[in-house]
Amino acid sequence: MDEKIQRTLENLEKNRMKPYFVENREELYDIIRGLVKNDKLITAGGSMTLKESGVTELLMKEFGDAYLDRSAGKTKEEVDEIMRKAFVSDSFFASSNAITENGELYNVDGNGNRVSAMIYGPKQVVIVAGVNKIVKDLEEAKLRVEKIAAPKNTVRLSCETPCAKTGECMHCNAPARICCSYVTLAHQRVPDRIKVIIVNENLGY
């Protein structure tokens, strides 16, 4: 295994997050099946990684009765209500904007529903991330958000922000700004509540 990946896994464990490394999607799906097999309510934050990796489809097909997809909401009020239910769910799925070699999860949110659920509420949080999300430290994590994650997400979401046009953060005050809540998850009080599954491929932004 790459030394960078090994160091990241070891430090995630030191920070009391349960780390996994998988070579392919079948291994990923097997782990997820084991983690959520007894769940009554499964929720998720917005994530291109979950979509690209097939995790969203897996949850819909195999755990449809338990999986609550916010895309099922037809109005803003319905979507908001679905997002709030994340706080009482058995499992909450998301990705991370960056994972440092020091075993930290760095995320920047617009609405804040994703990062707040990571911090508190769901019984377990399952983070799925490609190896492209691993960075050296928090400084590199911030640069990754500013130069990759945020600009690409503003384009995907059709946000009227400067970075959607320039391709990098302009530290704007645009009404549609998606960089509103900056959260670093490090040492955890509840051991293994957060599971981090690193997939040996490039996924998401």
PyRosetta script that sets phi, psi and omega in degrees:
from pyrosetta import init, pose_from_sequence

init()
pose = pose_from_sequence("MDEKIQRTLENLEKNRMKPYFVENREELYDIIRGLVKNDKLITAGGSMTLKESGVTELLMKEFGDAYLDRSAGKTKEEVDEIMRKAFVSDSFFASSNAITENGELYNVDGNGNRVSAMIYGPKQVVIVAGVNKIVKDLEEAKLRVEKIAAPKNTVRLSCETPCAKTGECMHCNAPARICCSYVTLAHQRVPDRIKVIIVNENLGY")
pose.set_psi(1, 143.0)
pose.set_omega(1, 176.7)
pose.set_phi(2, -54.3)
pose.set_psi(2, 135.6)
pose.set_omega(2, -177.7)
pose.set_phi(3, -59.1)
pose.set_psi(3, -36.0)
pose.set_omega(3, 179.4)
pose.set_phi(4, -62.8)
pose.set_psi(4, -44.2)
pose.set_omega(4, 179.1)
pose.set_phi(5, -65.7)
pose.set_psi(5, -44.9)
pose.set_omega(5, -179.9)
pose.set_phi(6, -59.6)
pose.set_psi(6, -43.6)
pose.set_omega(6, 179.1)
pose.set_phi(7, -63.2)
pose.set_psi(7, -41.2)
pose.set_omega(7, 179.1)
pose.set_phi(8, -62.7)
pose.set_psi(8, -45.6)
pose.set_omega(8, 179.5)
pose.set_phi(9, -61.7)
pose.set_psi(9, -43.7)
pose.set_omega(9, -179.5)
pose.set_phi(10, -63.1)
pose.set_psi(10, -40.5)
pose.set_omega(10, -178.1)
pose.set_phi(11, -76.8)
pose.set_psi(11, -29.8)
pose.set_omega(11, 172.0)
pose.set_phi(12, -60.9)
pose.set_psi(12, -42.6)
pose.set_omega(12, 179.3)
pose.set_phi(13, -65.3)
pose.set_psi(13, -39.2)
pose.set_omega(13, 176.4)
pose.set_phi(14, -61.8)
pose.set_psi(14, -32.8)
pose.set_omega(14, 178.4)
pose.set_phi(15, -84.6)
pose.set_psi(15, 10.6)
pose.set_omega(15, 174.8)
pose.set_phi(16, 66.0)
pose.set_psi(16, 33.5)
pose.set_omega(16, 168.0)
pose.set_phi(17, -109.0)
pose.set_psi(17, 143.2)
pose.set_omega(17, -177.3)
pose.set_phi(18, -85.2)
pose.set_psi(18, 113.0)
pose.set_omega(18, -177.2)
pose.set_phi(19, -95.7)
pose.set_psi(19, 146.4)
pose.set_omega(19, 173.7)
pose.set_phi(20, -134.6)
pose.set_psi(20, 149.5)
pose.set_omega(20, 171.9)
pose.set_phi(21, -130.9)
pose.set_psi(21, 127.0)
pose.set_omega(21, -179.3)
pose.set_phi(22, -125.0)
pose.set_psi(22, 145.1)
pose.set_omega(22, -179.0)
pose.set_phi(23, -85.5)
pose.set_psi(23, -23.7)
pose.set_omega(23, -175.2)
pose.set_phi(24, -150.1)
pose.set_psi(24, 174.4)
pose.set_omega(24, -174.3)
pose.set_phi(25, -73.2)
pose.set_psi(25, -30.0)
pose.set_omega(25, 177.9)
pose.set_phi(26, -63.4)
pose.set_psi(26, -40.6)
pose.set_omega(26, 175.9)
pose.set_phi(27, -62.9)
pose.set_psi(27, -41.3)
pose.set_omega(27, 178.5)
pose.set_phi(28, -59.4)
pose.set_psi(28, -48.4)
pose.set_omega(28, -177.5)
pose.set_phi(29, -64.8)
pose.set_psi(29, -37.3)
pose.set_omega(29, 179.5)
pose.set_phi(30, -63.6)
pose.set_psi(30, -41.4)
pose.set_omega(30, 178.2)
pose.set_phi(31, -63.8)
pose.set_psi(31, -45.4)
pose.set_omega(31, -178.6)
pose.set_phi(32, -62.2)
pose.set_psi(32, -43.0)
pose.set_omega(32, 178.3)
pose.set_phi(33, -57.0)
pose.set_psi(33, -41.9)
pose.set_omega(33, 179.7)
pose.set_phi(34, -67.9)
pose.set_psi(34, -35.2)
pose.set_omega(34, -177.0)
pose.set_phi(35, -72.5)
pose.set_psi(35, -32.5)
pose.set_omega(35, -171.8)
pose.set_phi(36, -114.1)
pose.set_psi(36, 8.6)
pose.set_omega(36, -171.3)
pose.set_phi(37, -58.8)
pose.set_psi(37, -27.7)
pose.set_omega(37, -178.6)
pose.set_phi(38, -107.0)
pose.set_psi(38, 10.5)
pose.set_omega(38, -175.6)
pose.set_phi(39, -72.6)
pose.set_psi(39, 143.3)
pose.set_omega(39, 174.7)
pose.set_phi(40, -98.2)
pose.set_psi(40, -26.0)
pose.set_omega(40, -179.9)
pose.set_phi(41, -143.7)
pose.set_psi(41, 121.4)
pose.set_omega(41, 179.0)
pose.set_phi(42, -120.9)
pose.set_psi(42, 132.7)
pose.set_omega(42, 179.7)
pose.set_phi(43, -130.6)
pose.set_psi(43, 174.3)
pose.set_omega(43, -178.4)
pose.set_phi(44, -154.4)
pose.set_psi(44, 153.0)
pose.set_omega(44, 172.5)
pose.set_phi(45, -92.1)
pose.set_psi(45, 167.3)
pose.set_omega(45, 177.5)
pose.set_phi(46, -64.0)
pose.set_psi(46, 131.9)
pose.set_omega(46, -175.8)
pose.set_phi(47, -161.9)
pose.set_psi(47, 122.6)
pose.set_omega(47, 173.0)
pose.set_phi(48, -70.6)
pose.set_psi(48, -31.3)
pose.set_omega(48, 179.2)
pose.set_phi(49, -61.7)
pose.set_psi(49, -45.4)
pose.set_omega(49, 179.3)
pose.set_phi(50, -62.2)
pose.set_psi(50, -37.2)
pose.set_omega(50, 179.6)
pose.set_phi(51, -71.1)
pose.set_psi(51, -50.3)
pose.set_omega(51, -176.7)
pose.set_phi(52, -63.9)
pose.set_psi(52, -35.3)
pose.set_omega(52, -177.6)
pose.set_phi(53, -78.5)
pose.set_psi(53, -11.8)
pose.set_omega(53, -178.4)
pose.set_phi(54, 87.2)
pose.set_psi(54, 3.4)
pose.set_omega(54, -178.8)
pose.set_phi(55, -65.8)
pose.set_psi(55, -41.5)
pose.set_omega(55, 178.5)
pose.set_phi(56, -58.4)
pose.set_psi(56, -45.7)
pose.set_omega(56, 179.6)
pose.set_phi(57, -64.2)
pose.set_psi(57, -40.5)
pose.set_omega(57, 178.0)
pose.set_phi(58, -58.7)
pose.set_psi(58, -47.3)
pose.set_omega(58, -178.9)
pose.set_phi(59, -64.0)
pose.set_psi(59, -39.3)
pose.set_omega(59, -179.6)
pose.set_phi(60, -67.8)
pose.set_psi(60, -42.6)
pose.set_omega(60, -175.3)
pose.set_phi(61, -77.2)
pose.set_psi(61, -42.1)
pose.set_omega(61, -172.9)
pose.set_phi(62, -98.0)
pose.set_psi(62, -20.0)
pose.set_omega(62, -177.2)
pose.set_phi(63, -131.1)
pose.set_psi(63, 33.1)
pose.set_omega(63, -175.0)
pose.set_phi(64, -55.2)
pose.set_psi(64, -36.1)
pose.set_omega(64, -179.1)
pose.set_phi(65, -68.4)
pose.set_psi(65, -28.8)
pose.set_omega(65, -177.6)
pose.set_phi(66, -99.2)
pose.set_psi(66, -25.1)
pose.set_omega(66, -174.0)
pose.set_phi(67, -83.2)
pose.set_psi(67, 124.1)
pose.set_omega(67, 178.9)
pose.set_phi(68, -107.5)
pose.set_psi(68, 107.2)
pose.set_omega(68, -176.8)
pose.set_phi(69, -94.4)
pose.set_psi(69, 126.0)
pose.set_omega(69, -177.0)
pose.set_phi(70, -67.0)
pose.set_psi(70, -17.1)
pose.set_omega(70, 176.5)
pose.set_phi(71, -68.1)
pose.set_psi(71, -10.9)
pose.set_omega(71, 176.9)
pose.set_phi(72, -73.6)
pose.set_psi(72, -16.5)
pose.set_omega(72, 178.9)
pose.set_phi(73, -71.9)
pose.set_psi(73, 129.8)
pose.set_omega(73, -178.1)
pose.set_phi(74, -94.3)
pose.set_psi(74, -18.8)
pose.set_omega(74, 178.0)
pose.set_phi(75, -128.0)
pose.set_psi(75, 165.3)
pose.set_omega(75, 177.9)
pose.set_phi(76, -58.9)
pose.set_psi(76, -38.8)
pose.set_omega(76, -179.6)
pose.set_phi(77, -63.9)
pose.set_psi(77, -40.1)
pose.set_omega(77, 179.6)
pose.set_phi(78, -68.4)
pose.set_psi(78, -40.5)
pose.set_omega(78, 178.0)
pose.set_phi(79, -63.5)
pose.set_psi(79, -44.2)
pose.set_omega(79, 178.8)
pose.set_phi(80, -59.7)
pose.set_psi(80, -41.1)
pose.set_omega(80, -179.5)
pose.set_phi(81, -65.2)
pose.set_psi(81, -40.4)
pose.set_omega(81, 177.3)
pose.set_phi(82, -63.9)
pose.set_psi(82, -42.7)
pose.set_omega(82, -179.9)
pose.set_phi(83, -63.9)
pose.set_psi(83, -36.5)
pose.set_omega(83, 178.8)
pose.set_phi(84, -66.1)
pose.set_psi(84, -31.0)
pose.set_omega(84, -179.1)
pose.set_phi(85, -67.2)
pose.set_psi(85, -14.1)
pose.set_omega(85, 176.1)
pose.set_phi(86, -57.2)
pose.set_psi(86, -32.0)
pose.set_omega(86, -174.3)
pose.set_phi(87, -72.0)
pose.set_psi(87, -14.2)
pose.set_omega(87, 177.4)
pose.set_phi(88, -116.6)
pose.set_psi(88, 15.8)
pose.set_omega(88, -177.7)
pose.set_phi(89, -83.3)
pose.set_psi(89, 159.7)
pose.set_omega(89, 175.6)
pose.set_phi(90, -74.8)
pose.set_psi(90, -40.1)
pose.set_omega(90, -179.8)
pose.set_phi(91, -137.9)
pose.set_psi(91, 137.5)
pose.set_omega(91, 176.5)
pose.set_phi(92, -121.2)
pose.set_psi(92, 124.2)
pose.set_omega(92, -179.1)
pose.set_phi(93, -102.0)
pose.set_psi(93, 142.2)
pose.set_omega(93, 177.2)
pose.set_phi(94, -162.9)
pose.set_psi(94, 176.6)
pose.set_omega(94, 167.7)
pose.set_phi(95, -115.5)
pose.set_psi(95, -171.7)
pose.set_omega(95, 178.6)
pose.set_phi(96, -131.1)
pose.set_psi(96, 141.4)
pose.set_omega(96, 178.2)
pose.set_phi(97, -63.5)
pose.set_psi(97, -32.8)
pose.set_omega(97, 177.9)
pose.set_phi(98, -160.1)
pose.set_psi(98, 149.4)
pose.set_omega(98, 175.0)
pose.set_phi(99, -127.0)
pose.set_psi(99, 121.0)
pose.set_omega(99, -177.4)
pose.set_phi(100, -83.8)
pose.set_psi(100, 157.8)
pose.set_omega(100, 175.6)
pose.set_phi(101, -65.0)
pose.set_psi(101, -16.1)
pose.set_omega(101, 176.4)
pose.set_phi(102, -83.6)
pose.set_psi(102, 3.0)
pose.set_omega(102, 177.2)
pose.set_phi(103, 81.3)
pose.set_psi(103, 32.5)
pose.set_omega(103, 178.9)
pose.set_phi(104, -112.2)
pose.set_psi(104, 146.5)
pose.set_omega(104, 173.8)
pose.set_phi(105, -103.5)
pose.set_psi(105, 124.7)
pose.set_omega(105, -179.3)
pose.set_phi(106, -115.9)
pose.set_psi(106, 126.5)
pose.set_omega(106, -176.9)
pose.set_phi(107, -141.1)
pose.set_psi(107, 144.8)
pose.set_omega(107, 176.6)
pose.set_phi(108, -126.1)
pose.set_psi(108, 127.7)
pose.set_omega(108, -175.0)
pose.set_phi(109, -123.2)
pose.set_psi(109, 155.8)
pose.set_omega(109, 173.5)
pose.set_phi(110, -91.7)
pose.set_psi(110, -63.8)
pose.set_omega(110, 178.4)
pose.set_phi(111, -73.5)
pose.set_psi(111, -32.5)
pose.set_omega(111, -179.5)
pose.set_phi(112, 91.4)
pose.set_psi(112, -4.2)
pose.set_omega(112, -178.5)
pose.set_phi(113, -65.4)
pose.set_psi(113, -35.8)
pose.set_omega(113, -178.2)
pose.set_phi(114, -68.7)
pose.set_psi(114, -51.4)
pose.set_omega(114, -176.2)
pose.set_phi(115, -69.4)
pose.set_psi(115, -34.3)
pose.set_omega(115, -179.6)
pose.set_phi(116, -67.3)
pose.set_psi(116, -37.0)
pose.set_omega(116, 177.6)
pose.set_phi(117, -70.4)
pose.set_psi(117, -31.2)
pose.set_omega(117, 175.0)
pose.set_phi(118, -62.6)
pose.set_psi(118, -39.0)
pose.set_omega(118, -175.3)
pose.set_phi(119, -74.0)
pose.set_psi(119, -45.1)
pose.set_omega(119, -172.5)
pose.set_phi(120, -155.7)
pose.set_psi(120, 145.3)
pose.set_omega(120, 174.1)
pose.set_phi(121, 125.3)
pose.set_psi(121, -81.9)
pose.set_omega(121, -177.9)
pose.set_phi(122, -58.4)
pose.set_psi(122, 147.2)
pose.set_omega(122, 179.5)
pose.set_phi(123, -62.9)
pose.set_psi(123, -38.7)
pose.set_omega(123, 174.5)
pose.set_phi(124, -140.5)
pose.set_psi(124, 150.2)
pose.set_omega(124, 177.6)
pose.set_phi(125, -117.5)
pose.set_psi(125, 128.4)
pose.set_omega(125, -179.6)
pose.set_phi(126, -114.5)
pose.set_psi(126, 112.1)
pose.set_omega(126, 179.2)
pose.set_phi(127, -98.4)
pose.set_psi(127, 125.8)
pose.set_omega(127, 176.0)
pose.set_phi(128, -113.4)
pose.set_psi(128, 127.2)
pose.set_omega(128, -177.0)
pose.set_phi(129, -147.3)
pose.set_psi(129, 143.7)
pose.set_omega(129, 173.7)
pose.set_phi(130, -80.2)
pose.set_psi(130, 165.7)
pose.set_omega(130, -179.7)
pose.set_phi(131, -64.5)
pose.set_psi(131, -18.9)
pose.set_omega(131, 178.4)
pose.set_phi(132, -66.9)
pose.set_psi(132, -14.3)
pose.set_omega(132, -179.6)
pose.set_phi(133, -85.2)
pose.set_psi(133, -9.2)
pose.set_omega(133, -177.8)
pose.set_phi(134, -79.7)
pose.set_psi(134, 129.3)
pose.set_omega(134, 178.6)
pose.set_phi(135, -130.8)
pose.set_psi(135, 166.6)
pose.set_omega(135, -176.0)
pose.set_phi(136, -66.3)
pose.set_psi(136, -51.2)
pose.set_omega(136, -173.8)
pose.set_phi(137, -152.3)
pose.set_psi(137, -174.9)
pose.set_omega(137, -177.7)
pose.set_phi(138, -64.9)
pose.set_psi(138, -30.5)
pose.set_omega(138, 177.7)
pose.set_phi(139, -63.9)
pose.set_psi(139, -44.3)
pose.set_omega(139, 177.5)
pose.set_phi(140, -68.4)
pose.set_psi(140, -31.9)
pose.set_omega(140, 178.0)
pose.set_phi(141, -62.7)
pose.set_psi(141, -44.5)
pose.set_omega(141, 179.1)
pose.set_phi(142, -63.0)
pose.set_psi(142, -41.8)
pose.set_omega(142, 179.1)
pose.set_phi(143, -65.2)
pose.set_psi(143, -36.6)
pose.set_omega(143, 179.5)
pose.set_phi(144, -62.9)
pose.set_psi(144, -41.3)
pose.set_omega(144, 177.9)
pose.set_phi(145, -65.3)
pose.set_psi(145, -44.9)
pose.set_omega(145, -175.2)
pose.set_phi(146, -69.8)
pose.set_psi(146, -31.9)
pose.set_omega(146, -174.0)
pose.set_phi(147, -104.7)
pose.set_psi(147, -15.8)
pose.set_omega(147, -177.8)
pose.set_phi(148, -126.4)
pose.set_psi(148, -65.9)
pose.set_omega(148, -169.2)
pose.set_phi(149, -63.5)
pose.set_psi(149, -53.0)
pose.set_omega(149, -176.1)
pose.set_phi(150, -64.3)
pose.set_psi(150, -51.5)
pose.set_omega(150, -179.7)
pose.set_phi(151, -57.9)
pose.set_psi(151, -43.0)
pose.set_omega(151, -178.4)
pose.set_phi(152, -66.7)
pose.set_psi(152, -37.1)
pose.set_omega(152, 179.2)
pose.set_phi(153, -70.5)
pose.set_psi(153, -34.1)
pose.set_omega(153, 177.6)
pose.set_phi(154, -66.7)
pose.set_psi(154, -35.4)
pose.set_omega(154, 176.0)
pose.set_phi(155, -67.2)
pose.set_psi(155, -46.1)
pose.set_omega(155, -179.7)
pose.set_phi(156, -60.1)
pose.set_psi(156, -38.9)
pose.set_omega(156, -176.5)
pose.set_phi(157, -92.8)
pose.set_psi(157, 3.7)
pose.set_omega(157, -179.8)
pose.set_phi(158, 56.0)
pose.set_psi(158, 45.2)
pose.set_omega(158, 179.2)
pose.set_phi(159, -85.2)
pose.set_psi(159, 136.8)
pose.set_omega(159, 177.8)
pose.set_phi(160, -83.5)
pose.set_psi(160, 77.8)
pose.set_omega(160, 179.3)
pose.set_phi(161, -128.6)
pose.set_psi(161, 154.8)
pose.set_omega(161, 179.0)
pose.set_phi(162, -58.1)
pose.set_psi(162, -38.0)
pose.set_omega(162, -176.1)
pose.set_phi(163, -66.4)
pose.set_psi(163, -23.8)
pose.set_omega(163, 176.8)
pose.set_phi(164, -64.6)
pose.set_psi(164, -24.3)
pose.set_omega(164, -179.8)
pose.set_phi(165, -99.4)
pose.set_psi(165, -38.2)
pose.set_omega(165, -176.0)
pose.set_phi(166, -87.4)
pose.set_psi(166, -23.3)
pose.set_omega(166, -178.7)
pose.set_phi(167, 85.3)
pose.set_psi(167, 5.9)
pose.set_omega(167, 174.4)
pose.set_phi(168, -153.9)
pose.set_psi(168, 158.3)
pose.set_omega(168, -175.3)
pose.set_phi(169, -60.4)
pose.set_psi(169, 134.8)
pose.set_omega(169, 176.9)
pose.set_phi(170, -112.5)
pose.set_psi(170, 11.3)
pose.set_omega(170, -179.3)
pose.set_phi(171, 51.0)
pose.set_psi(171, 51.1)
pose.set_omega(171, -172.5)
pose.set_phi(172, -82.3)
pose.set_psi(172, 172.6)
pose.set_omega(172, 171.3)
pose.set_phi(173, -121.9)
pose.set_psi(173, 31.4)
pose.set_omega(173, -178.8)
pose.set_phi(174, -65.1)
pose.set_psi(174, 144.2)
pose.set_omega(174, 178.1)
pose.set_phi(175, -56.9)
pose.set_psi(175, -30.6)
pose.set_omega(175, -177.6)
pose.set_phi(176, -91.0)
pose.set_psi(176, 9.6)
pose.set_omega(176, -178.6)
pose.set_phi(177, -52.0)
pose.set_psi(177, 133.4)
pose.set_omega(177, 179.4)
pose.set_phi(178, -102.8)
pose.set_psi(178, -3.8)
pose.set_omega(178, 178.3)
pose.set_phi(179, -96.9)
pose.set_psi(179, 88.4)
pose.set_omega(179, -174.8)
pose.set_phi(180, -119.5)
pose.set_psi(180, -36.4)
pose.set_omega(180, -177.9)
pose.set_phi(181, -124.6)
pose.set_psi(181, 120.9)
pose.set_omega(181, -177.1)
pose.set_phi(182, -107.5)
pose.set_psi(182, 118.9)
pose.set_omega(182, -173.4)
pose.set_phi(183, -132.0)
pose.set_psi(183, 131.0)
pose.set_omega(183, 172.9)
pose.set_phi(184, -114.7)
pose.set_psi(184, 122.8)
pose.set_omega(184, 176.0)
pose.set_phi(185, -101.8)
pose.set_psi(185, 120.5)
pose.set_omega(185, -179.7)
pose.set_phi(186, -121.3)
pose.set_psi(186, -125.4)
pose.set_omega(186, -177.8)
pose.set_phi(187, -59.5)
pose.set_psi(187, 131.3)
pose.set_omega(187, -175.9)
pose.set_phi(188, -105.4)
pose.set_psi(188, 139.2)
pose.set_omega(188, 176.5)
pose.set_phi(189, -72.5)
pose.set_psi(189, -36.3)
pose.set_omega(189, -179.8)
pose.set_phi(190, -98.1)
pose.set_psi(190, 106.9)
pose.set_omega(190, -176.2)
pose.set_phi(191, -64.5)
pose.set_psi(191, 135.8)
pose.set_omega(191, 174.3)
pose.set_phi(192, 65.9)
pose.set_psi(192, 9.9)
pose.set_omega(192, 172.7)
pose.set_phi(193, -63.0)
pose.set_psi(193, -39.9)
pose.set_omega(193, 177.4)
pose.set_phi(194, -94.8)
pose.set_psi(194, 121.2)
pose.set_omega(194, 173.7)
pose.set_phi(195, -103.9)
pose.set_psi(195, 134.7)
pose.set_omega(195, 179.8)
pose.set_phi(196, -120.7)
pose.set_psi(196, 111.6)
pose.set_omega(196, 179.9)
pose.set_phi(197, -103.9)
pose.set_psi(197, 112.3)
pose.set_omega(197, 178.8)
pose.set_phi(198, -97.6)
pose.set_psi(198, 123.7)
pose.set_omega(198, -177.7)
pose.set_phi(199, -100.5)
pose.set_psi(199, 137.3)
pose.set_omega(199, -176.2)
pose.set_phi(200, -80.0)
pose.set_psi(200, 57.9)
pose.set_omega(200, 172.8)
pose.set_phi(201, -159.6)
pose.set_psi(201, 167.9)
pose.set_omega(201, 177.9)
pose.set_phi(202, -86.2)
pose.set_psi(202, 125.9)
pose.set_omega(202, -177.4)
pose.set_phi(203, -138.0)
pose.set_psi(203, 137.5)
pose.set_omega(203, 173.2)
pose.set_phi(204, 65.2)
pose.set_psi(204, -166.1)
pose.set_omega(204, -177.8)
pose.set_phi(205, -101.1)
pose.dump_pdb("model.pdb")
